[in-house]
């Protein structure tokens, strides 16, 4: 039987456990999952949908990695069967790349845009997989700027 665990908004902080107000809740979740797995069997897949981190800081992802590893052990789920969907808290908006949302919005909503939403999302996924988190935002910004410029040039050339 296929069992899928879906959790969201774990908001891991780069704080000591005793200072993290959600630490006791995550501990209880892990206990409940261990009990469920003992009673019902292995969880086949885990989907964590959004807000893995609290502020998108690198140290929060170290905490997240530890939590997800422990979650996999309690659920008897292979680590390669964990799927993550970033949320708004998973981007460090304090970085110099904070204009990326504007680029995505401009590229998708501009009257001169010929960007297909499905193609854009596939490209975003490809950039994420190929660059990892370190260079993701820089590479994505460059690609979106090129797409927007191409769309504007295409419109100008047809007029």
PyMOL commands that set and color helices and strands:
alter all, ss='L'
color gray80, all
select helices_A, chain A and resi 17-19+23-40+58-75+79-81+88-90+100-109+117-158
alter helices_A, ss='H'
color red, helices_A
select strands_A, chain A and resi 4-7+45-49+82-85
alter strands_A, ss='S'
color yellow, strands_A
deselect
rebuild
show_as cartoon
